[in-house]
Amino acid sequence: MMDEAASTYKLKEGTGYLARCMRADSSAEFRLGARVARLVQNDDGALVHMSDGTVPRVAPAEG
């Protein structure tokens, strides 16, 4: 189903435009092309462990 949606609907300005809009609307750190090695969820949110060994500071999700 997801493949069908991805091949059926295209963003007029492209996916790069979508990423730029999300970045402009957020205070989160964006690392395009970075690889995630591990996600660890806890009571405060989640930790994202990057493949380069860094663990960026992540604010708790709202909602």
mmCIF file as Biopython writes it, N, C-alpha, C and O atoms, coordinates in Angstrom:
data_model
#
loop_
_atom_site.group_PDB
_atom_site.id
_atom_site.type_symbol
_atom_site.label_atom_id
_atom_site.label_alt_id
_atom_site.label_comp_id
_atom_site.label_asym_id
_atom_site.label_entity_id
_atom_site.label_seq_id
_atom_site.pdbx_PDB_ins_code
_atom_site.Cartn_x
_atom_site.Cartn_y
_atom_site.Cartn_z
_atom_site.occupancy
_atom_site.B_iso_or_equiv
_atom_site.auth_seq_id
_atom_site.auth_asym_id
_atom_site.pdbx_PDB_model_num
ATOM 1   N N  . MET A ? 1  ? 0.817  -1.180 0.000  1.0 0.0 1  A 1 
ATOM 2   C CA . MET A ? 1  ? 0.000  0.000  0.000  1.0 0.0 1  A 1 
ATOM 3   C C  . MET A ? 1  ? 0.866  1.251  0.000  1.0 0.0 1  A 1 
ATOM 4   O O  . MET A ? 1  ? 0.589  2.194  -0.740 1.0 0.0 1  A 1 
ATOM 5   N N  . MET A ? 2  ? 1.920  1.269  0.828  1.0 0.0 2  A 1 
ATOM 6   C CA . MET A ? 2  ? 2.781  2.432  0.904  1.0 0.0 2  A 1 
ATOM 7   C C  . MET A ? 2  ? 3.506  2.660  -0.422 1.0 0.0 2  A 1 
ATOM 8   O O  . MET A ? 2  ? 3.647  3.804  -0.854 1.0 0.0 2  A 1 
ATOM 9   N N  . ASP A ? 3  ? 3.963  1.598  -1.068 1.0 0.0 3  A 1 
ATOM 10  C CA . ASP A ? 3  ? 4.635  1.734  -2.358 1.0 0.0 3  A 1 
ATOM 11  C C  . ASP A ? 3  ? 3.696  2.329  -3.390 1.0 0.0 3  A 1 
ATOM 12  O O  . ASP A ? 3  ? 4.100  3.153  -4.210 1.0 0.0 3  A 1 
ATOM 13  N N  . GLU A ? 4  ? 2.447  1.910  -3.345 1.0 0.0 4  A 1 
ATOM 14  C CA . GLU A ? 4  ? 1.461  2.432  -4.285 1.0 0.0 4  A 1 
ATOM 15  C C  . GLU A ? 4  ? 1.261  3.932  -4.084 1.0 0.0 4  A 1 
ATOM 16  O O  . GLU A ? 4  ? 1.206  4.689  -5.053 1.0 0.0 4  A 1 
ATOM 17  N N  . ALA A ? 5  ? 1.153  4.361  -2.830 1.0 0.0 5  A 1 
ATOM 18  C CA . ALA A ? 5  ? 0.966  5.783  -2.545 1.0 0.0 5  A 1 
ATOM 19  C C  . ALA A ? 5  ? 2.187  6.582  -2.982 1.0 0.0 5  A 1 
ATOM 20  O O  . ALA A ? 5  ? 2.048  7.669  -3.543 1.0 0.0 5  A 1 
ATOM 21  N N  . ALA A ? 6  ? 3.372  6.056  -2.732 1.0 0.0 6  A 1 
ATOM 22  C CA . ALA A ? 6  ? 4.593  6.762  -3.104 1.0 0.0 6  A 1 
ATOM 23  C C  . ALA A ? 6  ? 4.750  6.878  -4.615 1.0 0.0 6  A 1 
ATOM 24  O O  . ALA A ? 6  ? 5.294  7.865  -5.110 1.0 0.0 6  A 1 
ATOM 25  N N  . SER A ? 7  ? 4.284  5.895  -5.335 1.0 0.0 7  A 1 
ATOM 26  C CA . SER A ? 7  ? 4.416  5.952  -6.794 1.0 0.0 7  A 1 
ATOM 27  C C  . SER A ? 7  ? 3.261  6.693  -7.453 1.0 0.0 7  A 1 
ATOM 28  O O  . SER A ? 7  ? 3.374  7.110  -8.606 1.0 0.0 7  A 1 
ATOM 29  N N  . THR A ? 8  ? 2.153  6.864  -6.737 1.0 0.0 8  A 1 
ATOM 30  C CA . THR A ? 8  ? 0.986  7.529  -7.291 1.0 0.0 8  A 1 
ATOM 31  C C  . THR A ? 8  ? 1.008  9.030  -7.063 1.0 0.0 8  A 1 
ATOM 32  O O  . THR A ? 8  ? 0.680  9.803  -7.964 1.0 0.0 8  A 1 
ATOM 33  N N  . TYR A ? 9  ? 1.396  9.448  -5.859 1.0 0.0 9  A 1 
ATOM 34  C CA . TYR A ? 9  ? 1.365  10.859 -5.494 1.0 0.0 9  A 1 
ATOM 35  C C  . TYR A ? 9  ? 2.771  11.432 -5.482 1.0 0.0 9  A 1 
ATOM 36  O O  . TYR A ? 9  ? 3.668  10.885 -4.842 1.0 0.0 9  A 1 
ATOM 37  N N  . LYS A ? 10 ? 2.956  12.527 -6.186 1.0 0.0 10 A 1 
ATOM 38  C CA . LYS A ? 10 ? 4.260  13.192 -6.247 1.0 0.0 10 A 1 
ATOM 39  C C  . LYS A ? 10 ? 4.126  14.599 -5.683 1.0 0.0 10 A 1 
ATOM 40  O O  . LYS A ? 10 ? 3.108  15.262 -5.883 1.0 0.0 10 A 1 
ATOM 41  N N  . LEU A ? 11 ? 5.144  15.045 -4.986 1.0 0.0 11 A 1 
ATOM 42  C CA . LEU A ? 11 ? 5.160  16.407 -4.480 1.0 0.0 11 A 1 
ATOM 43  C C  . LEU A ? 11 ? 5.625  17.327 -5.605 1.0 0.0 11 A 1 
ATOM 44  O O  . LEU A ? 11 ? 6.663  17.091 -6.224 1.0 0.0 11 A 1 
ATOM 45  N N  . LYS A ? 12 ? 4.862  18.356 -5.859 1.0 0.0 12 A 1 
ATOM 46  C CA . LYS A ? 12 ? 5.152  19.263 -6.968 1.0 0.0 12 A 1 
ATOM 47  C C  . LYS A ? 12 ? 6.572  19.825 -6.879 1.0 0.0 12 A 1 
ATOM 48  O O  . LYS A ? 12 ? 7.272  19.919 -7.887 1.0 0.0 12 A 1 
ATOM 49  N N  . GLU A ? 13 ? 6.986  20.195 -5.680 1.0 0.0 13 A 1 
ATOM 50  C CA . GLU A ? 13 ? 8.311  20.795 -5.486 1.0 0.0 13 A 1 
ATOM 51  C C  . GLU A ? 13 ? 9.383  19.768 -5.111 1.0 0.0 13 A 1 
ATOM 52  O O  . GLU A ? 13 ? 10.555 20.119 -4.966 1.0 0.0 13 A 1 
ATOM 53  N N  . GLY A ? 14 ? 8.985  18.504 -4.954 1.0 0.0 14 A 1 
ATOM 54  C CA . GLY A ? 14 ? 9.937  17.447 -4.631 1.0 0.0 14 A 1 
ATOM 55  C C  . GLY A ? 14 ? 10.082 17.197 -3.141 1.0 0.0 14 A 1 
ATOM 56  O O  . GLY A ? 14 ? 9.642  18.002 -2.320 1.0 0.0 14 A 1 
ATOM 57  N N  . THR A ? 15 ? 10.698 16.081 -2.798 1.0 0.0 15 A 1 
ATOM 58  C CA . THR A ? 15 ? 10.850 15.702 -1.396 1.0 0.0 15 A 1 
ATOM 59  C C  . THR A ? 15 ? 11.853 16.585 -0.660 1.0 0.0 15 A 1 
ATOM 60  O O  . THR A ? 15 ? 11.752 16.761 0.554  1.0 0.0 15 A 1 
ATOM 61  N N  . GLY A ? 16 ? 12.813 17.137 -1.383 1.0 0.0 16 A 1 
ATOM 62  C CA . GLY A ? 16 ? 13.755 18.072 -0.759 1.0 0.0 16 A 1 
ATOM 63  C C  . GLY A ? 16 ? 13.036 19.298 -0.233 1.0 0.0 16 A 1 
ATOM 64  O O  . GLY A ? 16 ? 13.379 19.819 0.828  1.0 0.0 16 A 1 
ATOM 65  N N  . TYR A ? 17 ? 12.047 19.757 -0.967 1.0 0.0 17 A 1 
ATOM 66  C CA . TYR A ? 17 ? 11.239 20.893 -0.541 1.0 0.0 17 A 1 
ATOM 67  C C  . TYR A ? 17 ? 10.474 20.547 0.732  1.0 0.0 17 A 1 
ATOM 68  O O  . TYR A ? 17 ? 10.387 21.366 1.646  1.0 0.0 17 A 1 
ATOM 69  N N  . LEU A ? 18 ? 9.928  19.352 0.794  1.0 0.0 18 A 1 
ATOM 70  C CA . LEU A ? 18 ? 9.214  18.895 1.987  1.0 0.0 18 A 1 
ATOM 71  C C  . LEU A ? 18 ? 10.153 18.912 3.191  1.0 0.0 18 A 1 
ATOM 72  O O  . LEU A ? 18 ? 9.772  19.390 4.260  1.0 0.0 18 A 1 
ATOM 73  N N  . ALA A ? 19 ? 11.367 18.402 3.035  1.0 0.0 19 A 1 
ATOM 74  C CA . ALA A ? 19 ? 12.338 18.382 4.130  1.0 0.0 19 A 1 
ATOM 75  C C  . ALA A ? 19 ? 12.691 19.801 4.573  1.0 0.0 19 A 1 
ATOM 76  O O  . ALA A ? 19 ? 12.807 20.060 5.770  1.0 0.0 19 A 1 
ATOM 77  N N  . ARG A ? 20 ? 12.862 20.718 3.628  1.0 0.0 20 A 1 
ATOM 78  C CA . ARG A ? 20 ? 13.170 22.103 3.976  1.0 0.0 20 A 1 
ATOM 79  C C  . ARG A ? 20 ? 12.016 22.749 4.745  1.0 0.0 20 A 1 
ATOM 80  O O  . ARG A ? 20 ? 12.245 23.501 5.692  1.0 0.0 20 A 1 
ATOM 81  N N  . CYS A ? 21 ? 10.794 22.461 4.345  1.0 0.0 21 A 1 
ATOM 82  C CA . CYS A ? 21 ? 9.616  23.006 5.046  1.0 0.0 21 A 1 
ATOM 83  C C  . CYS A ? 21 ? 9.521  22.453 6.459  1.0 0.0 21 A 1 
ATOM 84  O O  . CYS A ? 21 ? 9.212  23.187 7.397  1.0 0.0 21 A 1 
ATOM 85  N N  . MET A ? 22 ? 9.785  21.167 6.613  1.0 0.0 22 A 1 
ATOM 86  C CA . MET A ? 22 ? 9.735  20.558 7.945  1.0 0.0 22 A 1 
ATOM 87  C C  . MET A ? 22 ? 10.816 21.174 8.833  1.0 0.0 22 A 1 
ATOM 88  O O  . MET A ? 22 ? 10.585 21.434 10.013 1.0 0.0 22 A 1 
ATOM 89  N N  . ARG A ? 23 ? 11.989 21.403 8.260  1.0 0.0 23 A 1 
ATOM 90  C CA . ARG A ? 23 ? 13.089 21.992 9.026  1.0 0.0 23 A 1 
ATOM 91  C C  . ARG A ? 23 ? 12.754 23.422 9.439  1.0 0.0 23 A 1 
ATOM 92  O O  . ARG A ? 23 ? 13.042 23.829 10.564 1.0 0.0 23 A 1 
ATOM 93  N N  . ALA A ? 24 ? 12.148 24.183 8.534  1.0 0.0 24 A 1 
ATOM 94  C CA . ALA A ? 24 ? 11.794 25.572 8.829  1.0 0.0 24 A 1 
ATOM 95  C C  . ALA A ? 24 ? 10.728 25.657 9.920  1.0 0.0 24 A 1 
ATOM 96  O O  . ALA A ? 24 ? 10.654 26.652 10.642 1.0 0.0 24 A 1 
ATOM 97  N N  . ASP A ? 25 ? 9.913  24.628 10.039 1.0 0.0 25 A 1 
ATOM 98  C CA . ASP A ? 25 ? 8.798  24.617 10.998 1.0 0.0 25 A 1 
ATOM 99  C C  . ASP A ? 25 ? 9.180  23.963 12.324 1.0 0.0 25 A 1 
ATOM 100 O O  . ASP A ? 25 ? 8.321  23.756 13.181 1.0 0.0 25 A 1 
ATOM 101 N N  . SER A ? 26 ? 10.446 23.641 12.498 1.0 0.0 26 A 1 
ATOM 102 C CA . SER A ? 26 ? 10.868 22.879 13.663 1.0 0.0 26 A 1 
ATOM 103 C C  . SER A ? 26 ? 12.139 23.456 14.259 1.0 0.0 26 A 1 
ATOM 104 O O  . SER A ? 26 ? 12.934 24.087 13.562 1.0 0.0 26 A 1 
ATOM 105 N N  . SER A ? 27 ? 12.322 23.236 15.539 1.0 0.0 27 A 1 
ATOM 106 C CA . SER A ? 27 ? 13.581 23.611 16.186 1.0 0.0 27 A 1 
ATOM 107 C C  . SER A ? 27 ? 14.495 22.390 16.315 1.0 0.0 27 A 1 
ATOM 108 O O  . SER A ? 27 ? 15.571 22.471 16.908 1.0 0.0 27 A 1 
ATOM 109 N N  . ALA A ? 28 ? 14.059 21.265 15.756 1.0 0.0 28 A 1 
ATOM 110 C CA . ALA A ? 28 ? 14.837 20.025 15.842 1.0 0.0 28 A 1 
ATOM 111 C C  . ALA A ? 28 ? 16.086 20.098 14.968 1.0 0.0 28 A 1 
ATOM 112 O O  . ALA A ? 28 ? 16.144 20.847 13.993 1.0 0.0 28 A 1 
ATOM 113 N N  . GLU A ? 29 ? 17.071 19.310 15.341 1.0 0.0 29 A 1 
ATOM 114 C CA . GLU A ? 29 ? 18.296 19.182 14.544 1.0 0.0 29 A 1 
ATOM 115 C C  . GLU A ? 29 ? 18.027 18.199 13.405 1.0 0.0 29 A 1 
ATOM 116 O O  . GLU A ? 29 ? 17.506 17.106 13.633 1.0 0.0 29 A 1 
ATOM 117 N N  . PHE A ? 30 ? 18.376 18.583 12.201 1.0 0.0 30 A 1 
ATOM 118 C CA . PHE A ? 30 ? 18.202 17.710 11.046 1.0 0.0 30 A 1 
ATOM 119 C C  . PHE A ? 30 ? 19.562 17.264 10.547 1.0 0.0 30 A 1 
ATOM 120 O O  . PHE A ? 30 ? 20.480 18.074 10.416 1.0 0.0 30 A 1 
ATOM 121 N N  . ARG A ? 31 ? 19.692 15.985 10.272 1.0 0.0 31 A 1 
ATOM 122 C CA . ARG A ? 31 ? 20.927 15.428 9.708  1.0 0.0 31 A 1 
ATOM 123 C C  . ARG A ? 31 ? 20.551 14.588 8.497  1.0 0.0 31 A 1 
ATOM 124 O O  . ARG A ? 31 ? 20.449 13.364 8.582  1.0 0.0 31 A 1 
ATOM 125 N N  . LEU A ? 32 ? 20.348 15.247 7.388  1.0 0.0 32 A 1 
ATOM 126 C CA . LEU A ? 32 ? 19.985 14.529 6.165  1.0 0.0 32 A 1 
ATOM 127 C C  . LEU A ? 32 ? 21.130 13.620 5.750  1.0 0.0 32 A 1 
ATOM 128 O O  . LEU A ? 32 ? 22.286 14.042 5.726  1.0 0.0 32 A 1 
ATOM 129 N N  . GLY A ? 33 ? 20.816 12.391 5.428  1.0 0.0 33 A 1 
ATOM 130 C CA . GLY A ? 33 ? 21.826 11.429 4.998  1.0 0.0 33 A 1 
ATOM 131 C C  . GLY A ? 33 ? 22.509 10.704 6.148  1.0 0.0 33 A 1 
ATOM 132 O O  . GLY A ? 33 ? 23.307 9.795  5.917  1.0 0.0 33 A 1 
ATOM 133 N N  . ALA A ? 34 ? 22.205 11.094 7.391  1.0 0.0 34 A 1 
ATOM 134 C CA . ALA A ? 34 ? 22.822 10.435 8.548  1.0 0.0 34 A 1 
ATOM 135 C C  . ALA A ? 34 ? 22.147 9.096  8.798  1.0 0.0 34 A 1 
ATOM 136 O O  . ALA A ? 34 ? 20.968 8.909  8.495  1.0 0.0 34 A 1 
ATOM 137 N N  . ARG A ? 35 ? 22.908 8.177  9.352  1.0 0.0 35 A 1 
ATOM 138 C CA . ARG A ? 35 ? 22.368 6.847  9.636  1.0 0.0 35 A 1 
ATOM 139 C C  . ARG A ? 35 ? 22.116 6.686  11.132 1.0 0.0 35 A 1 
ATOM 140 O O  . ARG A ? 35 ? 22.950 7.035  11.968 1.0 0.0 35 A 1 
ATOM 141 N N  . VAL A ? 36 ? 20.956 6.155  11.437 1.0 0.0 36 A 1 
ATOM 142 C CA . VAL A ? 36 ? 20.588 5.880  12.820 1.0 0.0 36 A 1 
ATOM 143 C C  . VAL A ? 36 ? 20.991 4.443  13.138 1.0 0.0 36 A 1 
ATOM 144 O O  . VAL A ? 36 ? 20.641 3.517  12.407 1.0 0.0 36 A 1 
ATOM 145 N N  . ALA A ? 37 ? 21.724 4.264  14.224 1.0 0.0 37 A 1 
ATOM 146 C CA . ALA A ? 37 ? 22.161 2.928  14.619 1.0 0.0 37 A 1 
ATOM 147 C C  . ALA A ? 37 ? 21.175 2.278  15.579 1.0 0.0 37 A 1 
ATOM 148 O O  . ALA A ? 37 ? 20.965 1.065  15.547 1.0 0.0 37 A 1 
ATOM 149 N N  . ARG A ? 38 ? 20.564 3.113  16.445 1.0 0.0 38 A 1 
ATOM 150 C CA . ARG A ? 38 ? 19.694 2.550  17.467 1.0 0.0 38 A 1 
ATOM 151 C C  . ARG A ? 38 ? 18.763 3.629  18.012 1.0 0.0 38 A 1 
ATOM 152 O O  . ARG A ? 38 ? 19.158 4.787  18.143 1.0 0.0 38 A 1 
ATOM 153 N N  . LEU A ? 39 ? 17.546 3.252  18.325 1.0 0.0 39 A 1 
ATOM 154 C CA . LEU A ? 39 ? 16.578 4.118  19.005 1.0 0.0 39 A 1 
ATOM 155 C C  . LEU A ? 39 ? 16.273 3.501  20.357 1.0 0.0 39 A 1 
ATOM 156 O O  . LEU A ? 39 ? 15.993 2.306  20.452 1.0 0.0 39 A 1 
ATOM 157 N N  . VAL A ? 40 ? 16.327 4.314  21.404 1.0 0.0 40 A 1 
ATOM 158 C CA . VAL A ? 40 ? 16.028 3.832  22.746 1.0 0.0 40 A 1 
ATOM 159 C C  . VAL A ? 40 ? 14.932 4.714  23.325 1.0 0.0 40 A 1 
ATOM 160 O O  . VAL A ? 40 ? 15.126 5.916  23.508 1.0 0.0 40 A 1 
ATOM 161 N N  . GLN A ? 41 ? 13.779 4.116  23.614 1.0 0.0 41 A 1 
ATOM 162 C CA . GLN A ? 41 ? 12.660 4.861  24.166 1.0 0.0 41 A 1 
ATOM 163 C C  . GLN A ? 41 ? 12.676 4.766  25.685 1.0 0.0 41 A 1 
ATOM 164 O O  . GLN A ? 41 ? 12.944 3.708  26.254 1.0 0.0 41 A 1 
ATOM 165 N N  . ASN A ? 42 ? 12.380 5.903  26.337 1.0 0.0 42 A 1 
ATOM 166 C CA . ASN A ? 42 ? 12.265 5.915  27.795 1.0 0.0 42 A 1 
ATOM 167 C C  . ASN A ? 42 ? 11.093 6.810  28.189 1.0 0.0 42 A 1 
ATOM 168 O O  . ASN A ? 42 ? 10.357 7.277  27.319 1.0 0.0 42 A 1 
ATOM 169 N N  . ASP A ? 43 ? 10.910 7.053  29.476 1.0 0.0 43 A 1 
ATOM 170 C CA . ASP A ? 43 ? 9.776  7.853  29.945 1.0 0.0 43 A 1 
ATOM 171 C C  . ASP A ? 43 ? 9.850  9.305  29.483 1.0 0.0 43 A 1 
ATOM 172 O O  . ASP A ? 43 ? 8.822  9.977  29.393 1.0 0.0 43 A 1 
ATOM 173 N N  . ASP A ? 44 ? 11.040 9.792  29.193 1.0 0.0 44 A 1 
ATOM 174 C CA . ASP A ? 44 ? 11.226 11.179 28.771 1.0 0.0 44 A 1 
ATOM 175 C C  . ASP A ? 44 ? 11.114 11.373 27.261 1.0 0.0 44 A 1 
ATOM 176 O O  . ASP A ? 44 ? 11.091 12.511 26.792 1.0 0.0 44 A 1 
ATOM 177 N N  . GLY A ? 45 ? 11.045 10.312 26.511 1.0 0.0 45 A 1 
ATOM 178 C CA . GLY A ? 45 ? 10.998 10.408 25.044 1.0 0.0 45 A 1 
ATOM 179 C C  . GLY A ? 45 ? 11.804 9.285  24.428 1.0 0.0 45 A 1 
ATOM 180 O O  . GLY A ? 45 ? 11.541 8.107  24.670 1.0 0.0 45 A 1 
ATOM 181 N N  . ALA A ? 46 ? 12.793 9.662  23.625 1.0 0.0 46 A 1 
ATOM 182 C CA . ALA A ? 46 ? 13.623 8.666  22.962 1.0 0.0 46 A 1 
ATOM 183 C C  . ALA A ? 46 ? 15.018 9.216  22.722 1.0 0.0 46 A 1 
ATOM 184 O O  . ALA A ? 46 ? 15.201 10.422 22.558 1.0 0.0 46 A 1 
ATOM 185 N N  . LEU A ? 47 ? 15.995 8.328  22.702 1.0 0.0 47 A 1 
ATOM 186 C CA . LEU A ? 47 ? 17.362 8.689  22.347 1.0 0.0 47 A 1 
ATOM 187 C C  . LEU A ? 47 ? 17.659 8.104  20.980 1.0 0.0 47 A 1 
ATOM 188 O O  . LEU A ? 47 ? 17.339 6.949  20.695 1.0 0.0 47 A 1 
ATOM 189 N N  . VAL A ? 48 ? 18.272 8.916  20.146 1.0 0.0 48 A 1 
ATOM 190 C CA . VAL A ? 48 ? 18.636 8.488  18.801 1.0 0.0 48 A 1 
ATOM 191 C C  . VAL A ? 48 ? 20.156 8.324  18.776 1.0 0.0 48 A 1 
ATOM 192 O O  . VAL A ? 48 ? 20.888 9.308  18.879 1.0 0.0 48 A 1 
ATOM 193 N N  . HIS A ? 49 ? 20.620 7.113  18.641 1.0 0.0 49 A 1 
ATOM 194 C CA . HIS A ? 49 ? 22.052 6.824  18.573 1.0 0.0 49 A 1 
ATOM 195 C C  . HIS A ? 49 ? 22.448 6.774  17.104 1.0 0.0 49 A 1 
ATOM 196 O O  . HIS A ? 49 ? 21.958 5.935  16.349 1.0 0.0 49 A 1 
ATOM 197 N N  . MET A ? 50 ? 23.336 7.676  16.704 1.0 0.0 50 A 1 
ATOM 198 C CA . MET A ? 50 ? 23.767 7.736  15.308 1.0 0.0 50 A 1 
ATOM 199 C C  . MET A ? 50 ? 24.894 6.728  15.064 1.0 0.0 50 A 1 
ATOM 200 O O  . MET A ? 50 ? 25.586 6.312  15.993 1.0 0.0 50 A 1 
ATOM 201 N N  . SER A ? 51 ? 25.061 6.349  13.808 1.0 0.0 51 A 1 
ATOM 202 C CA . SER A ? 51 ? 26.093 5.362  13.476 1.0 0.0 51 A 1 
ATOM 203 C C  . SER A ? 51 ? 27.504 5.901  13.693 1.0 0.0 51 A 1 
ATOM 204 O O  . SER A ? 51 ? 28.452 5.123  13.792 1.0 0.0 51 A 1 
ATOM 205 N N  . ASP A ? 52 ? 27.657 7.236  13.769 1.0 0.0 52 A 1 
ATOM 206 C CA . ASP A ? 52 ? 28.985 7.805  14.035 1.0 0.0 52 A 1 
ATOM 207 C C  . ASP A ? 52 ? 29.296 7.874  15.535 1.0 0.0 52 A 1 
ATOM 208 O O  . ASP A ? 52 ? 30.333 8.403  15.936 1.0 0.0 52 A 1 
ATOM 209 N N  . GLY A ? 53 ? 28.379 7.329  16.368 1.0 0.0 53 A 1 
ATOM 210 C CA . GLY A ? 53 ? 28.595 7.272  17.804 1.0 0.0 53 A 1 
ATOM 211 C C  . GLY A ? 53 ? 27.993 8.439  18.569 1.0 0.0 53 A 1 
ATOM 212 O O  . GLY A ? 53 ? 27.967 8.408  19.800 1.0 0.0 53 A 1 
ATOM 213 N N  . THR A ? 54 ? 27.515 9.452  17.892 1.0 0.0 54 A 1 
ATOM 214 C CA . THR A ? 54 ? 26.915 10.586 18.587 1.0 0.0 54 A 1 
ATOM 215 C C  . THR A ? 54 ? 25.471 10.287 18.975 1.0 0.0 54 A 1 
ATOM 216 O O  . THR A ? 54 ? 24.790 9.477  18.348 1.0 0.0 54 A 1 
ATOM 217 N N  . VAL A ? 55 ? 25.031 10.967 20.026 1.0 0.0 55 A 1 
ATOM 218 C CA . VAL A ? 55 ? 23.640 10.875 20.481 1.0 0.0 55 A 1 
ATOM 219 C C  . VAL A ? 55 ? 23.154 12.317 20.611 1.0 0.0 55 A 1 
ATOM 220 O O  . VAL A ? 55 ? 23.319 12.931 21.665 1.0 0.0 55 A 1 
ATOM 221 N N  . PRO A ? 56 ? 22.558 12.861 19.553 1.0 0.0 56 A 1 
ATOM 222 C CA . PRO A ? 56 ? 22.114 14.250 19.596 1.0 0.0 56 A 1 
ATOM 223 C C  . PRO A ? 56 ? 21.072 14.468 20.681 1.0 0.0 56 A 1 
ATOM 224 O O  . PRO A ? 56 ? 20.302 13.569 21.019 1.0 0.0 56 A 1 
ATOM 225 N N  . ARG A ? 57 ? 21.067 15.657 21.209 1.0 0.0 57 A 1 
ATOM 226 C CA . ARG A ? 57 ? 20.057 16.008 22.210 1.0 0.0 57 A 1 
ATOM 227 C C  . ARG A ? 57 ? 18.709 16.133 21.512 1.0 0.0 57 A 1 
ATOM 228 O O  . ARG A ? 57 ? 18.573 16.861 20.529 1.0 0.0 57 A 1 
ATOM 229 N N  . VAL A ? 58 ? 17.724 15.422 22.023 1.0 0.0 58 A 1 
ATOM 230 C CA . VAL A ? 58 ? 16.406 15.388 21.405 1.0 0.0 58 A 1 
ATOM 231 C C  . VAL A ? 58 ? 15.371 15.834 22.425 1.0 0.0 58 A 1 
ATOM 232 O O  . VAL A ? 58 ? 15.334 15.330 23.548 1.0 0.0 58 A 1 
ATOM 233 N N  . ALA A ? 59 ? 14.532 16.782 22.026 1.0 0.0 59 A 1 
ATOM 234 C CA . ALA A ? 59 ? 13.463 17.236 22.912 1.0 0.0 59 A 1 
ATOM 235 C C  . ALA A ? 59 ? 12.348 16.207 22.914 1.0 0.0 59 A 1 
ATOM 236 O O  . ALA A ? 59 ? 12.145 15.521 21.912 1.0 0.0 59 A 1 
ATOM 237 N N  . PRO A ? 60 ? 11.628 16.084 24.004 1.0 0.0 60 A 1 
ATOM 238 C CA . PRO A ? 60 ? 10.501 15.136 24.040 1.0 0.0 60 A 1 
ATOM 239 C C  . PRO A ? 60 ? 9.456  15.487 22.987 1.0 0.0 60 A 1 
ATOM 240 O O  . PRO A ? 60 ? 9.228  16.659 22.686 1.0 0.0 60 A 1 
ATOM 241 N N  . ALA A ? 61 ? 8.838  14.476 22.445 1.0 0.0 61 A 1 
ATOM 242 C CA . ALA A ? 61 ? 7.792  14.683 21.457 1.0 0.0 61 A 1 
ATOM 243 C C  . ALA A ? 61 ? 6.549  15.224 22.144 1.0 0.0 61 A 1 
ATOM 244 O O  . ALA A ? 61 ? 6.254  14.890 23.291 1.0 0.0 61 A 1 
ATOM 245 N N  . GLU A ? 62 ? 5.841  16.054 21.427 1.0 0.0 62 A 1 
ATOM 246 C CA . GLU A ? 62 ? 4.582  16.588 21.957 1.0 0.0 62 A 1 
ATOM 247 C C  . GLU A ? 62 ? 3.433  15.728 21.462 1.0 0.0 62 A 1 
ATOM 248 O O  . GLU A ? 62 ? 3.505  15.128 20.389 1.0 0.0 62 A 1 
ATOM 249 N N  . GLY A ? 63 ? 2.388  15.677 22.248 1.0 0.0 63 A 1 
ATOM 250 C CA . GLY A ? 63 ? 1.211  14.967 21.759 1.0 0.0 63 A 1 
ATOM 251 C C  . GLY A ? 63 ? 0.710  13.974 22.645 1.0 0.0 63 A 1 
ATOM 252 O O  . GLY A ? 63 ? -0.281 13.313 22.335 1.0 0.0 63 A 1 
#
